[in-house]
Amino acid sequence: MRFGVREGGRQTGIYQKPNAIPPVDEVRSGRWLYRDCPMDPLPPIDTRTFFHYFWKHADHPVSCDKIFYDRLPKKLVTSMLRQSKGGTLNLGWGVHIIEGPNKPLIAWMVTAIVAASFAVALVYDIVRKNPDSGFGIGQWLVAVLTTALTALYFHLQDEV
């Protein structure tokens, strides 16, 4: 992605995505580095491989394979923050990681909510000897907690 930095890094913005990399003249001028230039195919690293290395880095502690490292754009000479001057927009390129909700965890939470509501309904039925009230309470628990989880899920979604 292509991003801009202002005010010493206090303000940033994304200006181009996906698959934005420094143009060939930025590499030839020595301000940025990546191989092969021009790069083909894009992106420099596919999403699945990136997250595999990101989450399973302990599985590759002595990997000598630098193919993806060499393909990722690297800023040379000066820092994006150090070259910042008042009233200027410093443009650069980098990796945009979009985080989202943990879908397996949410699925397990919904399963736990249903199981807990069944347990509450069953205990209430046994104690009160009134199956209608117990399962009414269980339905209420499922409805409220599932609605809350759904609202949380949509709140955590990326607004791209």
KOLMI-337490 format. One record per residue: residue number from 1; residue in one letter; y, x, z of N, C-alpha, C in turn. Coordinates in nm, 3 decimals, decimal comma. Layout:
// residues N
PT    k  r     n_py     n_px     n_pz    ca_py    ca_px    ca_pz     c_py     c_px     c_pz
PT  NUM  a        Y        X        Z        Y        X        Z        Y        X        Z
...
This chain:
// residues 160
PT    k  r     n_py     n_px     n_pz    ca_py    ca_px    ca_pz     c_py     c_px     c_pz
PT    1  m   -0,117    0,083    0,000    0,000    0,000    0,000    0,123    0,088    0,000
PT    2  r    0,233    0,036   -0,046    0,361    0,107   -0,043    0,446    0,043    0,066
PT    3  f    0,503    0,127    0,150    0,581    0,077    0,263    0,713    0,152    0,272
PT    4  g    0,803    0,098    0,347    0,932    0,161    0,370    0,958    0,178    0,518
PT    5  v    1,027    0,287    0,554    1,060    0,317    0,693    1,212    0,330    0,704
PT    6  r    1,267    0,267    0,807    1,410    0,277    0,834    1,432    0,306    0,981
PT    7  e    1,546    0,361    1,010    1,591    0,384    1,148    1,488    0,461    1,231
PT    8  g    1,439    0,571    1,175    1,348    0,657    1,250    1,215    0,593    1,285
PT    9  g    1,171    0,498    1,207    1,042    0,434    1,230    1,049    0,305    1,310
PT   10  r    1,168    0,266    1,351    1,179    0,141    1,428    1,163    0,019    1,340
PT   11  q    1,189    0,035    1,210    1,172   -0,078    1,118    1,087   -0,032    1,000
PT   12  t    0,985   -0,111    0,970    0,900   -0,083    0,854    0,879   -0,211    0,777
PT   13  g    0,845   -0,196    0,651    0,816   -0,313    0,568    0,719   -0,274    0,459
PT   14  i    0,640   -0,372    0,415    0,544   -0,349    0,307    0,605   -0,401    0,178
PT   15  y    0,607   -0,315    0,076    0,672   -0,349   -0,050    0,576   -0,368   -0,166
PT   16  q    0,457   -0,312   -0,157    0,362   -0,328   -0,267    0,221   -0,313   -0,212
PT   17  k    0,136   -0,404   -0,251   -0,006   -0,394   -0,221   -0,079   -0,486   -0,314
PT   18  p   -0,200   -0,481   -0,334   -0,291   -0,375   -0,292   -0,290   -0,262   -0,395
PT   19  n   -0,366   -0,161   -0,367   -0,394   -0,050   -0,459   -0,269    0,025   -0,502
PT   20  a   -0,169    0,035   -0,418   -0,051    0,114   -0,450   -0,075    0,258   -0,406
PT   21  i   -0,053    0,351   -0,496   -0,065    0,493   -0,464    0,059    0,564   -0,519
PT   22  p    0,089    0,684   -0,466    0,205    0,756   -0,519    0,190    0,782   -0,668
PT   23  p    0,301    0,768   -0,743    0,292    0,795   -0,886    0,267    0,944   -0,912
PT   24  v    0,225    0,974   -1,031    0,188    1,111   -1,070    0,304    1,207   -1,047
PT   25  d    0,429    1,166   -1,074    0,541    1,258   -1,056    0,563    1,296   -0,909
PT   26  e    0,527    1,207   -0,813    0,535    1,242   -0,671    0,433    1,350   -0,635
PT   27  v    0,316    1,345   -0,697    0,212    1,446   -0,673    0,253    1,578   -0,738
PT   28  r    0,300    1,572   -0,861    0,340    1,695   -0,933    0,459    1,764   -0,867
PT   29  s    0,546    1,686   -0,802    0,662    1,746   -0,735    0,626    1,805   -0,599
PT   30  g    0,503    1,781   -0,552    0,457    1,839   -0,425    0,495    1,759   -0,302
PT   31  r    0,540    1,636   -0,319    0,573    1,554   -0,203    0,452    1,476   -0,150
PT   32  w    0,355    1,448   -0,237    0,234    1,376   -0,200    0,115    1,445   -0,263
PT   33  l   -0,004    1,425   -0,203   -0,125    1,487   -0,255   -0,239    1,387   -0,251
PT   34  y   -0,312    1,379   -0,360   -0,440    1,310   -0,367   -0,511    1,358   -0,492
PT   35  r   -0,642    1,344   -0,493   -0,722    1,384   -0,609   -0,808    1,266   -0,649
PT   36  d   -0,833    1,246   -0,761   -0,787    1,295   -0,890   -0,657    1,226   -0,924
PT   37  c   -0,572    1,297   -0,991   -0,442    1,244   -1,027   -0,428    1,248   -1,178
PT   38  p   -0,413    1,138   -1,247   -0,406    1,001   -1,196   -0,543    0,951   -1,148
PT   39  m   -0,538    0,864   -1,049   -0,661    0,818   -0,984   -0,726    0,703   -1,060
PT   40  d   -0,855    0,717   -1,078   -0,934    0,611   -1,140   -1,075    0,621   -1,084
PT   41  p   -1,132    0,519   -1,027   -1,082    0,381   -1,009   -0,998    0,369   -0,883
PT   42  l   -0,926    0,260   -0,876   -0,852    0,223   -0,756   -0,931    0,116   -0,683
PT   43  p   -0,926    0,105   -0,556   -0,848    0,180   -0,458   -0,912    0,316   -0,429
PT   44  p   -0,842    0,402   -0,352   -0,897    0,533   -0,319   -1,031    0,526   -0,246
PT   45  i   -1,049    0,424   -0,163   -1,174    0,402   -0,091   -1,194    0,251   -0,081
PT   46  d   -1,316    0,206   -0,106   -1,338    0,061   -0,099   -1,343    0,016    0,047
PT   47  t   -1,317   -0,111    0,067   -1,305   -0,168    0,202   -1,429   -0,146    0,286
PT   48  r   -1,545   -0,173    0,229   -1,669   -0,161    0,307   -1,694   -0,018    0,352
PT   49  t   -1,670    0,079    0,263   -1,690    0,220    0,298   -1,589    0,262    0,404
PT   50  f   -1,464    0,219    0,389   -1,362    0,255    0,488   -1,401    0,206    0,626
PT   51  f   -1,439    0,079    0,636   -1,475    0,027    0,768   -1,606    0,084    0,818
PT   52  h   -1,696    0,123    0,730   -1,818    0,189    0,775   -1,782    0,321    0,845
PT   53  y   -1,699    0,402    0,782   -1,657    0,528    0,844   -1,571    0,502    0,968
PT   54  f   -1,490    0,398    0,965   -1,403    0,366    1,078   -1,483    0,328    1,202
PT   55  w   -1,581    0,240    1,187   -1,658    0,192    1,301   -1,778    0,279    1,333
PT   56  k   -1,832    0,352    1,236   -1,953    0,431    1,258   -1,925    0,581    1,244
PT   57  h   -1,806    0,623    1,283   -1,770    0,764    1,267   -1,862    0,857    1,344
PT   58  a   -1,921    0,811    1,454   -2,013    0,894    1,531   -2,142    0,923    1,452
PT   59  d   -2,174    0,838    1,355   -2,294    0,860    1,273   -2,273    0,968    1,168
PT   60  h   -2,148    1,012    1,148   -2,116    1,110    1,044   -2,032    1,226    1,101
PT   61  p   -2,072    1,286    1,214   -1,986    1,387    1,278   -1,971    1,517    1,198
PT   62  v   -2,070    1,553    1,120   -2,064    1,680    1,047   -2,069    1,658    0,897
PT   63  s   -2,023    1,544    0,852   -2,026    1,514    0,710   -1,935    1,610    0,634
PT   64  c   -1,989    1,671    0,532   -1,911    1,762    0,447   -1,859    1,690    0,324
PT   65  d   -1,886    1,564    0,311   -1,843    1,487    0,196   -1,695    1,450    0,212
PT   66  k   -1,610    1,514    0,135   -1,466    1,492    0,145   -1,413    1,407    0,031
PT   67  i   -1,499    1,339   -0,040   -1,454    1,266   -0,159   -1,345    1,164   -0,124
PT   68  f   -1,364    1,088   -0,017   -1,266    0,985    0,016   -1,144    1,044    0,084
PT   69  y   -1,163    1,149    0,161   -1,048    1,218    0,222   -0,955    1,270    0,114
PT   70  d   -1,012    1,330    0,011   -0,931    1,384   -0,098   -0,862    1,275   -0,179
PT   71  r   -0,921    1,156   -0,184   -0,864    1,047   -0,264   -0,752    0,973   -0,190
PT   72  l   -0,744    0,983   -0,058   -0,639    0,914    0,017   -0,508    0,991    0,005
PT   73  p   -0,395    0,924   -0,024   -0,266    0,992   -0,036   -0,223    1,054    0,096
PT   74  k   -0,171    1,177    0,088   -0,121    1,248    0,205    0,021    1,294    0,180
PT   75  k    0,109    1,270    0,278    0,249    1,312    0,269    0,257    1,461    0,296
PT   76  l    0,330    1,533    0,213    0,346    1,678    0,228    0,490    1,712    0,265
PT   77  v    0,509    1,829    0,316    0,637    1,893    0,346    0,709    1,828    0,463
PT   78  t    0,765    1,709    0,449    0,844    1,648    0,556    0,781    1,518    0,602
PT   79  s    0,809    1,483    0,726    0,761    1,358    0,783    0,846    1,242    0,732
PT   80  m    0,786    1,126    0,721    0,861    1,005    0,685    0,972    0,978    0,787
PT   81  l    0,948    1,010    0,912    1,045    0,982    1,017    1,156    1,086    1,019
PT   82  r    1,124    1,212    0,992    1,224    1,319    0,996    1,321    1,312    0,880
PT   83  q    1,278    1,260    0,766    1,368    1,255    0,652    1,457    1,132    0,656
PT   84  s    1,439    1,050    0,758    1,515    0,927    0,767    1,662    0,954    0,798
PT   85  k    1,748    0,897    0,719    1,893    0,905    0,739    1,944    0,762    0,752
PT   86  g    2,052    0,747    0,822    2,110    0,614    0,838    2,140    0,549    0,704
PT   87  g    2,104    0,425    0,690    2,133    0,351    0,569    2,043    0,381    0,451
PT   88  t    1,931    0,451    0,473    1,838    0,480    0,364    1,703    0,418    0,393
PT   89  l    1,631    0,393    0,287    1,496    0,339    0,298    1,400    0,445    0,245
PT   90  n    1,319    0,502    0,331    1,221    0,603    0,291    1,092    0,532    0,251
PT   91  l    1,049    0,554    0,129    0,929    0,488    0,079    0,810    0,583    0,087
PT   92  g    0,696    0,526    0,122    0,573    0,604    0,130    0,453    0,518    0,099
PT   93  w    0,336    0,579    0,101    0,213    0,510    0,070    0,114    0,534    0,182
PT   94  g    0,031    0,436    0,208   -0,068    0,449    0,314   -0,175    0,343    0,305
PT   95  v   -0,257    0,337    0,408   -0,366    0,242    0,417   -0,321    0,125    0,503
PT   96  h   -0,340    0,004    0,454   -0,304   -0,117    0,528   -0,432   -0,177    0,584
PT   97  i   -0,447   -0,173    0,716   -0,564   -0,229    0,782   -0,528   -0,367    0,834
PT   98  i   -0,598   -0,466    0,786   -0,575   -0,603    0,831   -0,683   -0,638    0,932
PT   99  e   -0,642   -0,660    1,055   -0,736   -0,698    1,158   -0,743   -0,850    1,165
PT  100  g   -0,856   -0,900    1,203   -0,873   -1,043    1,215   -0,961   -1,076    1,334
PT  101  p   -0,985   -1,202    1,353   -1,068   -1,243    1,466   -1,212   -1,197    1,449
PT  102  n   -1,278   -1,178    1,560   -1,418   -1,138    1,562   -1,503   -1,264    1,541
PT  103  k   -1,541   -1,289    1,417   -1,611   -1,413    1,384   -1,746   -1,427    1,453
PT  104  p   -1,827   -1,322    1,463   -1,953   -1,337    1,538   -1,929   -1,373    1,684
PT  105  l   -1,827   -1,314    1,747   -1,797   -1,347    1,886   -1,756   -1,493    1,899
PT  106  i   -1,675   -1,541    1,807   -1,633   -1,682    1,812   -1,754   -1,773    1,795
PT  107  a   -1,847   -1,738    1,705   -1,967   -1,819    1,686   -2,051   -1,822    1,814
PT  108  w   -2,064   -1,707    1,880   -2,140   -1,703    2,006   -2,069   -1,783    2,115
PT  109  m   -1,936   -1,780    2,116   -1,862   -1,857    2,216   -1,882   -2,006    2,195
PT  110  v   -1,881   -2,051    2,070   -1,906   -2,193    2,042   -2,046   -2,231    2,088
PT  111  t   -2,144   -2,144    2,061   -2,282   -2,170    2,105   -2,289   -2,178    2,257
PT  112  a   -2,219   -2,088    2,326   -2,219   -2,089    2,472   -2,152   -2,215    2,526
PT  113  i   -2,045   -2,260    2,458   -1,977   -2,383    2,500   -2,069   -2,503    2,488
PT  114  v   -2,141   -2,513    2,378   -2,234   -2,625    2,359   -2,345   -2,620    2,465
PT  115  a   -2,399   -2,500    2,489   -2,505   -2,486    2,590   -2,453   -2,520    2,729
PT  116  a   -2,333   -2,474    2,762   -2,275   -2,502    2,894   -2,246   -2,651    2,911
PT  117  s   -2,198   -2,715    2,805   -2,170   -2,858    2,815   -2,299   -2,937    2,834
PT  118  f   -2,408   -2,892    2,769   -2,537   -2,957    2,788   -2,584   -2,940    2,933
PT  119  a   -2,565   -2,820    2,986   -2,607   -2,796    3,125   -2,526   -2,882    3,222
PT  120  v   -2,395   -2,891    3,201   -2,311   -2,975    3,287   -2,353   -3,121    3,277
PT  121  a   -2,376   -3,168    3,155   -2,417   -3,307    3,135   -2,551   -3,335    3,202
PT  122  l   -2,646   -3,244    3,188   -2,779   -3,261    3,247   -2,773   -3,262    3,399
PT  123  v   -2,697   -3,168    3,457   -2,684   -3,164    3,603   -2,616   -3,291    3,654
PT  124  y   -2,512   -3,335    3,587   -2,443   -3,457    3,627   -2,536   -3,577    3,618
PT  125  d   -2,616   -3,584    3,511   -2,712   -3,694    3,496   -2,815   -3,695    3,608
PT  126  i   -2,865   -3,577    3,643   -2,968   -3,569    3,748   -2,909   -3,607    3,884
PT  127  v   -2,789   -3,558    3,913   -2,727   -3,586    4,043   -2,684   -3,732    4,053
PT  128  r   -2,620   -3,786    3,951   -2,566   -3,921    3,954   -2,662   -4,026    3,900
PT  129  k   -2,766   -3,985    3,833   -2,863   -4,075    3,772   -2,796   -4,175    3,677
PT  130  n   -2,701   -4,122    3,600   -2,627   -4,204    3,505   -2,608   -4,122    3,377
PT  131  p   -2,702   -4,139    3,279   -2,695   -4,054    3,160   -2,570   -4,075    3,074
PT  132  d   -2,514   -4,193    3,076   -2,397   -4,216    2,992   -2,278   -4,132    3,038
PT  133  s   -2,251   -4,124    3,164   -2,137   -4,049    3,216   -2,155   -3,899    3,194
PT  134  g   -2,274   -3,848    3,221   -2,299   -3,704    3,207   -2,278   -3,655    3,065
PT  135  f   -2,334   -3,729    2,970   -2,320   -3,684    2,831   -2,180   -3,715    2,777
PT  136  g   -2,110   -3,809    2,834   -1,969   -3,830    2,800   -1,885   -3,709    2,843
PT  137  i   -1,913   -3,657    2,962   -1,845   -3,537    3,009   -1,879   -3,418    2,919
PT  138  g   -2,007   -3,407    2,881   -2,050   -3,299    2,792   -1,979   -3,305    2,658
PT  139  q   -1,964   -3,424    2,602   -1,894   -3,439    2,475   -1,746   -3,401    2,488
PT  140  w   -1,686   -3,440    2,599   -1,547   -3,405    2,622   -1,530   -3,252    2,629
PT  141  l   -1,620   -3,184    2,702   -1,613   -3,038    2,711   -1,626   -2,972    2,574
PT  142  v   -1,720   -3,018    2,494   -1,739   -2,962    2,360   -1,614   -2,984    2,276
PT  143  a   -1,560   -3,103    2,279   -1,443   -3,134    2,197   -1,322   -3,050    2,236
PT  144  v   -1,293   -3,042    2,365   -1,175   -2,968    2,411   -1,190   -2,818    2,385
PT  145  l   -1,303   -2,761    2,423   -1,319   -2,616    2,408   -1,332   -2,574    2,262
PT  146  t   -1,396   -2,654    2,179   -1,405   -2,622    2,037   -1,268   -2,633    1,971
PT  147  t   -1,191   -2,731    2,011   -1,055   -2,743    1,958   -0,971   -2,622    2,000
PT  148  a   -0,985   -2,579    2,123   -0,911   -2,463    2,171   -0,951   -2,336    2,093
PT  149  l   -1,081   -2,318    2,070   -1,127   -2,202    1,993   -1,079   -2,208    1,848
PT  150  t   -1,077   -2,326    1,790   -1,029   -2,341    1,653   -0,880   -2,305    1,646
PT  151  a   -0,803   -2,352    1,741   -0,660   -2,318    1,745   -0,641   -2,167    1,762
PT  152  l   -0,719   -2,105    1,847   -0,712   -1,960    1,865   -0,748   -1,887    1,736
PT  153  y   -0,852   -1,933    1,668   -0,894   -1,872    1,542   -0,782   -1,874    1,439
PT  154  f   -0,719   -1,989    1,422   -0,611   -2,000    1,323   -0,488   -1,920    1,367
PT  155  h   -0,465   -1,909    1,496   -0,354   -1,829    1,545   -0,375   -1,681    1,513
PT  156  l   -0,500   -1,636    1,518   -0,530   -1,495    1,493   -0,544   -1,459    1,346
PT  157  q   -0,545   -1,557    1,258   -0,558   -1,531    1,114   -0,437   -1,454    1,065
PT  158  d   -0,460   -1,368    0,967   -0,352   -1,291    0,907   -0,270   -1,381    0,816
PT  159  e   -0,140   -1,375    0,828   -0,052   -1,459    0,748   -0,001   -1,380    0,629
PT  160  v   -0,090   -1,348    0,536   -0,052   -1,269    0,418   -0,023   -1,362    0,304
